[in-house]
Amino acid sequence: MKVIKEVLKDQPFVAYKMNEEFNGKIVIDVREIITILNMFNQALYPIKIKEGCLMEAQPIQSYTGKEASLRKFLNLGKNNREQIILNMKPVIGG
């Protein structure tokens, strides 16, 4: 979580706790951000598995629920998660 907070430090719209608000406004749950990031996560859903073949797995969890996406992300292990977030920093906008 520390790396995600660092990458998103300039984004006040991210909630890290349930029902968290920013200046009285509802913010985006960090689980929602992880779900969206998973759709582009090449460790989970690589575009190609070998030359000329597209990966068959699709980020279905990203469309069906935050909890499944979060579990899949957490199962990558702390070091892998942190590296993925750092690699995606330009895409995230941090």
Sine and cosine of phi, psi and omega as CSV:
sin_phi,cos_phi,sin_psi,cos_psi,sin_omega,cos_omega
0.00,0.00,-0.51,0.86,-0.05,-1.00
-0.87,0.50,-0.67,0.74,-0.02,-1.00
-0.92,0.38,-0.66,0.75,0.03,-1.00
-0.88,0.47,-0.69,0.72,0.03,-1.00
-0.88,0.47,-0.63,0.78,0.00,-1.00
-0.92,0.40,-0.71,0.71,-0.01,-1.00
-0.91,0.41,-0.58,0.82,-0.04,-1.00
-0.99,-0.16,0.27,0.96,-0.11,-0.99
-0.85,0.53,-0.49,0.87,-0.02,-1.00
-1.00,-0.02,0.10,0.99,-0.02,-1.00
-0.94,-0.33,0.99,-0.16,-0.08,-1.00
-0.97,0.26,-0.02,1.00,-0.08,-1.00
-1.00,-0.03,0.14,0.99,-0.05,-1.00
-0.99,-0.16,0.78,-0.63,0.04,-1.00
-0.98,-0.21,0.77,-0.64,0.02,-1.00
-0.97,-0.25,-0.09,1.00,0.04,-1.00
-0.76,-0.65,0.46,-0.89,0.02,-1.00
-0.87,0.49,0.66,-0.75,0.06,-1.00
0.87,0.49,0.38,0.93,0.04,-1.00
-0.95,0.31,0.60,-0.80,0.01,-1.00
-0.82,-0.58,0.35,-0.94,0.07,-1.00
-0.79,-0.61,0.91,-0.42,-0.05,-1.00
0.78,0.62,0.66,0.75,0.04,-1.00
0.98,0.20,0.08,1.00,-0.02,-1.00
-0.94,-0.34,0.58,-0.82,0.08,-1.00
-0.93,0.37,0.62,-0.78,-0.01,-1.00
-0.89,-0.46,0.09,-1.00,-0.02,-1.00
-0.99,0.11,0.77,-0.63,0.05,-1.00
-0.91,0.41,0.73,-0.69,-0.02,-1.00
-0.85,0.52,-0.45,0.89,0.06,-1.00
-0.90,0.43,-0.56,0.83,0.05,-1.00
-0.91,0.41,-0.64,0.77,0.03,-1.00
-0.91,0.42,-0.69,0.73,0.04,-1.00
-0.88,0.48,-0.65,0.76,0.03,-1.00
-0.86,0.50,-0.70,0.72,0.01,-1.00
-0.92,0.38,-0.68,0.73,0.02,-1.00
-0.88,0.48,-0.58,0.81,0.02,-1.00
-0.86,0.51,-0.54,0.84,0.00,-1.00
-0.88,0.48,-0.48,0.88,-0.04,-1.00
-0.96,-0.29,0.09,1.00,-0.08,-1.00
-0.97,0.24,0.94,-0.33,-0.04,-1.00
-0.95,0.33,-0.32,0.95,0.08,-1.00
-0.95,0.31,-0.54,0.84,0.01,-1.00
-1.00,-0.05,-0.66,0.75,-0.09,-1.00
-0.72,-0.69,0.96,0.28,0.00,-1.00
-0.90,0.43,0.56,-0.83,-0.01,-1.00
-0.91,0.42,-0.70,0.72,-0.02,-1.00
-0.79,-0.61,0.61,-0.79,0.09,-1.00
-0.99,-0.14,-0.45,0.89,0.15,-0.99
-0.38,-0.93,0.23,-0.97,-0.09,-1.00
-0.80,0.60,0.82,-0.57,0.07,-1.00
1.00,0.08,-0.10,0.99,-0.03,-1.00
-0.88,-0.47,0.77,-0.64,0.07,-1.00
-1.00,0.05,0.51,-0.86,0.04,-1.00
-0.92,0.40,0.67,-0.74,0.00,-1.00
-0.99,0.16,-0.50,0.87,-0.03,-1.00
-0.93,0.37,0.68,-0.73,0.02,-1.00
-0.85,-0.52,0.46,-0.89,-0.03,-1.00
-0.97,0.22,0.84,0.54,-0.05,-1.00
-0.85,0.52,-0.60,0.80,0.00,-1.00
-0.85,0.52,-0.49,0.87,-0.01,-1.00
-0.92,0.40,-0.38,0.93,0.00,-1.00
-0.99,-0.12,-0.36,0.93,-0.14,-0.99
-0.98,-0.20,-0.46,0.89,0.00,-1.00
0.02,-1.00,0.49,-0.87,-0.03,-1.00
-0.96,0.28,-0.57,0.82,-0.10,-1.00
-0.92,0.40,-0.67,0.75,0.03,-1.00
-0.90,0.43,-0.65,0.76,0.04,-1.00
-0.90,0.43,-0.68,0.74,0.01,-1.00
-0.88,0.47,-0.71,0.71,0.03,-1.00
-0.86,0.50,-0.70,0.71,-0.01,-1.00
-0.88,0.47,-0.66,0.75,0.02,-1.00
-0.91,0.41,-0.71,0.70,-0.01,-1.00
-0.91,0.42,-0.54,0.84,0.00,-1.00
-0.94,0.35,-0.17,0.99,0.05,-1.00
-0.95,0.33,-0.33,0.95,-0.05,-1.00
1.00,-0.03,0.51,-0.86,-0.12,-0.99
-0.85,0.53,-0.76,0.65,-0.04,-1.00
-0.89,0.46,-0.68,0.73,0.03,-1.00
-0.90,0.43,-0.69,0.73,0.01,-1.00
-0.86,0.51,-0.73,0.69,-0.03,-1.00
-0.89,0.46,-0.68,0.74,0.00,-1.00
-0.91,0.41,-0.63,0.77,0.03,-1.00
-0.88,0.48,-0.71,0.70,0.01,-1.00
-0.89,0.46,-0.69,0.73,0.02,-1.00
-0.90,0.44,-0.64,0.77,0.03,-1.00
-0.91,0.41,-0.53,0.85,-0.04,-1.00
-1.00,-0.02,0.03,1.00,-0.04,-1.00
-0.78,0.63,-0.70,0.71,0.03,-1.00
-0.88,0.47,-0.53,0.85,0.02,-1.00
-0.97,0.25,-0.63,0.78,-0.02,-1.00
-0.93,0.38,-0.54,0.84,0.02,-1.00
0.99,-0.13,0.25,0.97,-0.01,-1.00
-1.00,0.10,0.00,0.00,0.00,0.00
